Amino acid sequence: MRKTAILLMITAALAADAGAAGFRQANQGAAANGMGNAFTAVADDASAVWYNPAAITALEGTNLTLGAVFVAPRTEHKTATATDEIKNRFHTLPHFYAARKLSDKWAVGLGVNAPYGLSTDWNPVNAATREIATKSSLKAVYTNLNGAYKVNDSLSVALGGTFVRMDAVMNKKIEAGLDNIEQTLEGDGTSAGWNLAAMYKWNKWNFGANYRSKVKVGIDGTINLPTVTLAGLVPPANNRPGRTNITLPDTFQLGAAYRPSDAWLFSAEADYTNWTTYSQLVIDYQRDSGAWTQTVDAKNWKAVWAFRLGTEHKVNENLRLRAGAYYDLTPVKNYYFETRNPDSNRLAFSVGAGWSKGNWSVDASYLYLKAMERKVGDSIQDNGSLTTGTELNGTYNTIARLPAVSASYKF
């Protein structure tokens, strides 16, 4: 029988493959969302704590931002004989940022957000891929503390540390003989990472760089595999312990922003995600007999780039309008494609606006994402639908809508 438990890809606040390739969610602020996330060399509000912590030295006083990006995805899978859809859900990626200027040279910043996430929910009764995945819910929450130093009027640098908490649920159907049950697997874990950033200003240009380290998380959880007629072939594991390790990728953003006048701002950046850290998923779990079993699931994802463009127009002292676009490459090869994360290259367009009055400001934006149609014909997880109807191969289409809003206060 195929591998019994494949759990834990991880991540952030339940967003089905929307914000960036893989299960990374690049959309972590309303203003940045409106500029296609081309924000590394802009970072002119408290969300700089995430996009480029070195930029917080330019923020006066104390700056607070609270908000969320909302994700409404839709994925369709077509085979020669059937059409399946992931259950439509509205997901939330909350964020909180605080930055404080301590002196002319020093500033500190704190951020809490969910930069990695995945949620898919296929019909457990008749979806063609139910024996590969039914429900997946994975999230990683980052708490990030930074210190920034202004070297001179042109250059600022920052160094930070991150505490990461990860939770995951992964289910699939097992159907053979008289068995028709849903295997469940869930777990959580914590770890830590670090980050380094720089901002350089020259004439009308800003140049920004932001690196975040990979984070290896040990996950402890529980598997429930209550087999009956298959007991001789698949030893049961009723609420037994399981464990695995997952390494979130290191990332690097390099951006440039140009301000030709007080009214206009243009930005561009290249965004690298080292998904080679996700080469395989090894899960150890205990059977009812007390013996431990190991499953190994090959992923072999590749490192990828995303390319982003954004602009902002200052209408007056209170109102700013924004627009942006980006193109993300998928790290998932056809041979290792799976429906827990039905990924493909994607193109996105966004618009947004910001309104400020006194110490308060509100930002709102909307991003539309279209994943390129993906035709899968040779996935190793497809069994040809000869016995149980499981058929992963086929054509996949995904779209997502991402509105965002945040409120900021400075004093």
C-alpha positions in Angstrom: 0.0 0.0 0.0 1.1 3.6 -0.6 2.7 5.5 2.2 0.3 5.8 5.0 0.9 9.3 6.4 2.2 12.3 4.6 1.8 15.2 6.9 3.1 18.6 7.6 4.0 20.8 4.9 3.4 23.8 7.2 2.4 27.1 7.5 0.7 30.3 7.9 -2.8 31.4 8.4 -4.6 29.1 6.0 -4.1 30.5 2.6 -4.4 28.0 -0.2 -1.4 28.6 -2.4 -2.1 32.3 -3.0 0.6 34.7 -1.9 3.8 33.3 -3.4 5.1 30.1 -5.0 5.1 27.0 -2.8 3.3 27.7 0.4 5.0 31.0 1.2 2.7 34.0 1.7 4.5 37.1 0.6 1.5 39.4 1.2 2.1 40.7 4.7 0.9 44.3 4.6 -1.9 46.3 3.0 0.3 49.0 1.5 2.8 46.5 0.1 -0.1 44.4 -1.2 -1.3 47.4 -3.3 2.2 47.7 -4.8 2.5 44.1 -5.8 4.8 43.5 -2.8 7.6 45.4 -4.4 8.3 47.0 -1.1 11.8 46.1 0.0 13.3 49.4 -1.1 10.2 51.4 -0.1 9.3 50.2 3.5 8.0 53.5 4.7 5.6 52.4 7.3 5.8 50.0 10.3 5.5 47.0 8.0 9.2 47.7 7.3 9.8 45.5 10.3 9.0 42.6 7.9 9.8 43.9 4.4 13.1 45.7 5.3 13.9 46.3 9.0 16.8 48.6 8.2 14.3 51.2 7.0 12.8 51.7 10.5 15.6 54.1 11.3 13.7 56.6 9.0 10.5 56.3 11.0 10.0 59.0 13.6 8.7 58.3 17.1 6.6 55.2 17.6 4.7 53.6 14.7 2.1 50.9 15.1 0.3 48.9 12.4 -2.5 46.3 12.8 -4.2 44.7 9.9 -4.8 41.6 7.7 -4.6 40.2 4.2 -7.7 38.1 3.3 -7.4 35.2 0.9 -10.2 33.8 -1.2 -8.8 31.0 -3.4 -10.5 28.7 -5.9 -8.9 25.6 -7.4 -10.3 23.2 -10.0 -9.1 19.8 -11.0 -10.3 18.2 -14.3 -9.8 14.7 -15.5 -11.2 13.0 -18.6 -14.3 11.9 -16.6 -14.7 14.3 -13.6 -14.2 17.8 -12.2 -13.3 18.5 -8.6 -13.0 21.7 -6.7 -11.4 22.6 -3.4 -14.0 23.8 -0.9 -14.2 27.6 -1.0 -13.0 29.3 2.2 -12.1 32.8 3.2 -8.7 32.8 5.0 -7.1 35.5 7.1 -3.4 36.5 7.3 -3.2 38.9 10.3 -0.2 41.1 10.9 1.0 43.5 13.7 4.1 45.7 13.5 5.6 48.2 15.9 8.7 50.3 15.4 10.3 52.7 17.8 13.1 55.2 17.1 15.4 55.3 20.2 17.9 57.9 19.0 19.2 59.5 15.8 21.2 56.2 15.2 19.1 53.4 16.7 15.6 51.9 16.3 13.9 48.7 17.3 11.0 46.9 15.7 8.6 44.0 16.5 6.5 42.1 14.0 4.0 39.2 14.3 2.7 37.7 11.1 2.1 34.4 9.2 4.4 34.3 6.2 3.9 30.6 5.4 0.6 28.9 5.0 -1.5 26.3 3.2 -5.1 25.1 3.3 -6.8 22.7 0.9 -10.0 20.8 1.4 -11.0 18.2 -1.2 -14.2 16.3 -1.0 -13.5 13.1 1.1 -16.3 11.1 -0.6 -15.9 11.6 -4.4 -12.9 13.7 -5.2 -10.5 11.9 -7.6 -7.6 12.8 -5.3 -9.1 11.8 -1.9 -6.5 9.0 -1.3 -3.7 11.6 -1.6 -5.2 14.4 0.3 -8.6 15.5 1.8 -8.0 18.2 4.4 -4.7 20.0 4.8 -4.3 22.9 7.2 -0.8 24.2 7.8 0.4 27.4 9.4 3.6 29.0 10.7 3.5 32.2 12.8 6.6 34.4 13.1 7.4 36.7 16.0 10.3 38.8 14.8 12.4 41.3 16.8 14.9 43.6 15.1 17.5 46.2 16.0 18.4 48.8 13.3 21.4 51.1 13.1 21.9 54.2 11.0 25.5 54.1 9.8 25.3 57.5 8.0 22.7 59.6 6.1 22.8 57.1 3.3 23.1 53.6 4.9 21.1 51.8 7.5 21.5 48.1 8.6 19.4 45.8 10.7 19.8 42.4 12.5 16.9 40.4 14.0 15.8 37.1 15.5 12.6 35.2 15.0 10.6 32.7 17.0 8.5 30.4 14.9 5.5 28.3 15.9 4.1 25.8 13.4 0.8 23.8 13.4 -0.4 21.3 10.8 -3.3 19.0 10.1 -3.2 16.5 7.1 -5.9 14.0 6.3 -6.5 11.5 3.5 -8.9 8.7 2.7 -8.0 5.0 2.9 -10.4 2.9 0.8 -9.8 -0.8 0.2 -12.0 -3.8 0.8 -14.7 -2.8 3.4 -12.6 0.1 4.8 -13.7 3.6 4.1 -12.0 5.8 6.7 -10.2 9.1 6.9 -6.6 8.9 8.2 -5.7 12.0 10.3 -2.4 13.4 11.3 -1.7 16.6 13.2 1.2 18.2 15.1 3.0 21.3 16.1 6.5 22.6 16.9 8.7 25.6 17.5 12.1 26.9 16.3 14.1 30.0 15.7 15.8 31.9 12.9 17.5 35.2 12.1 17.5 38.0 9.5 19.7 40.7 8.1 18.8 43.8 6.1 20.2 47.0 4.6 18.8 50.2 3.1 20.9 52.6 1.0 19.8 56.0 -0.2 21.4 57.8 -3.1 19.9 60.9 -4.7 16.4 60.0 -5.8 17.1 56.3 -5.4 16.6 53.7 -2.6 18.2 50.3 -2.7 17.1 47.6 -0.2 18.1 44.1 0.6 16.5 41.7 3.1 17.7 38.1 4.0 15.9 35.7 6.3 17.5 32.4 7.3 16.0 29.0 6.9 14.2 27.6 9.9 14.3 23.9 10.9 11.3 22.9 13.0 10.8 19.7 14.8 7.2 18.6 14.8 5.5 16.3 17.3 2.0 15.1 16.7 -0.6 12.4 16.6 -1.6 9.9 13.9 -5.0 8.1 13.8 -5.2 5.2 11.4 -8.0 2.9 12.6 -7.8 0.2 9.9 -10.1 -2.9 10.2 -10.2 -5.1 7.1 -6.7 -4.0 6.2 -5.2 -4.7 9.6 -3.0 -7.4 8.3 -1.5 -5.2 5.7 -1.7 -1.8 7.4 -1.0 -2.1 11.1 -3.3 0.3 12.9 -2.1 3.4 14.8 -5.0 4.7 16.9 -4.0 8.2 18.3 -0.3 7.3 18.3 2.6 9.7 18.5 4.3 10.8 15.3 7.2 13.2 14.5 9.0 14.8 11.6 11.3 17.8 10.8 10.5 20.5 8.3 12.9 23.2 7.1 11.3 26.4 6.0 13.4 28.1 3.2 15.8 31.0 3.5 14.7 34.0 1.4 16.3 37.0 -0.1 14.8 40.2 -1.6 16.8 42.8 -3.5 14.9 46.0 -4.5 15.3 49.5 -6.0 12.9 52.4 -5.7 13.0 55.7 -7.7 11.2 58.9 -6.7 11.4 61.3 -9.7 9.2 63.9 -7.8 7.4 64.3 -4.6 4.2 62.9 -6.3 5.5 59.7 -7.8 7.3 56.6 -6.6 8.3 53.5 -8.7 9.8 50.3 -7.3 11.0 46.9 -8.6 12.5 43.9 -6.9 13.7 40.3 -7.3 12.6 37.8 -4.7 14.5 34.5 -4.1 13.1 31.5 -2.2 15.4 28.6 -1.6 12.9 25.8 -1.7 15.6 23.1 -2.0 15.2 22.9 1.8 12.0 20.9 1.0 13.5 17.8 -0.6 11.7 15.1 1.3 9.2 14.6 4.2 10.2 11.9 6.6 7.6 10.9 9.2 8.2 8.5 12.1 5.1 7.2 13.9 4.2 4.5 16.4 1.8 1.6 15.7 -0.6 0.1 18.2 1.8 -2.7 18.6 4.4 -0.3 20.0 6.7 -0.6 17.0 7.8 2.5 15.1 7.4 2.9 11.4 9.0 5.5 9.0 7.6 6.9 5.8 9.6 8.9 3.3 7.9 11.1 0.8 10.0 12.7 -1.9 9.4 16.4 -2.7 12.6 17.7 -4.4 11.4 21.2 -4.8 13.7 23.7 -6.5 14.8 27.3 -5.7 12.8 29.9 -7.5 12.5 33.6 -8.2 9.6 36.1 -8.2 9.7 39.5 -10.0 7.7 42.4 -8.7 6.8 45.9 -9.8 5.0 48.7 -8.0 4.1 52.4 -8.1 2.6 55.0 -5.8 1.1 58.4 -6.6 0.7 61.0 -4.0 -2.6 62.9 -4.9 -2.3 65.3 -1.9 -1.0 65.3 1.7 -3.7 62.9 2.7 -4.3 60.5 -0.2 -2.0 58.0 -2.0 -2.9 55.7 -4.8 -1.0 52.4 -5.6 -0.7 49.7 -8.2 1.5 46.7 -8.8 2.1 43.4 -10.5 4.3 40.3 -10.0 5.2 37.0 -11.6 6.1 34.0 -9.4 7.7 30.8 -10.5 6.7 27.5 -8.9 9.2 25.2 -7.1 7.1 22.1 -7.8 8.1 19.8 -10.6 5.4 17.8 -12.5 6.7 14.5 -11.3 6.3 15.5 -7.7 3.1 17.4 -8.0 0.5 16.8 -5.3 -2.9 18.1 -4.4 -2.0 19.2 -0.9 -0.3 22.1 -2.6 -1.6 22.3 -6.3 1.0 24.8 -7.2 2.0 26.5 -10.6 3.5 29.7 -11.9 1.3 32.7 -11.1 0.7 36.2 -12.3 -0.8 38.9 -10.0 -2.1 42.5 -10.4 -3.0 44.9 -7.5 -4.4 48.3 -6.7 -4.6 50.2 -3.4 -5.0 53.5 -1.6 -3.8 55.0 1.6 -5.5 57.8 3.6 -3.8 59.7 6.4 -5.0 62.3 8.8 -3.0 63.5 11.8 -1.5 60.6 13.6 -3.7 58.1 11.9 -3.6 56.4 8.5 -5.6 53.6 6.8 -4.4 51.5 3.9 -6.6 49.2 1.7 -5.7 47.2 -1.3 -6.9 44.4 -3.6 -4.8 41.8 -5.5 -6.0 39.4 -8.1 -3.9 36.3 -8.7 -4.1 33.9 -11.7 -2.2 30.7 -11.6 -1.1 29.5 -15.0 -3.1 26.4 -16.1 -1.1 23.3 -15.2 -1.4 20.0 -16.9 -0.1 17.0 -14.9 0.5 13.7 -16.6 3.2 11.9 -14.8 2.9 12.5 -11.0 4.3 9.7 -8.9 1.2 9.9 -6.6 -1.3 9.0 -9.4 -2.3 5.4 -9.4 -4.2 5.4 -12.7 -7.6 5.2 -11.1 -7.6 1.4 -11.8 -8.7 0.2 -8.4 -10.1 3.0 -6.2 -10.7 5.9 -8.5 -7.7 7.9 -7.3 -6.5 10.1 -10.2 -4.1 13.0 -9.5 -3.1 13.6 -13.1 -5.2 16.1 -15.0 -5.6 19.9 -15.5 -5.5 22.3 -12.6 -6.6 26.0 -12.6 -6.4 28.3 -9.6 -7.4 31.9 -9.0 -7.3 33.9 -5.7 -8.5 37.3 -4.6 -6.6 39.1 -1.8 -8.1 42.2 -0.3 -6.1 43.8 2.5 -6.6 46.5 5.1 -4.5 48.0 7.9 -4.7 50.8 10.4 -1.6 52.7 11.6 -1.0 55.1 14.5 2.2 57.1 15.2 3.2 59.2 18.2 
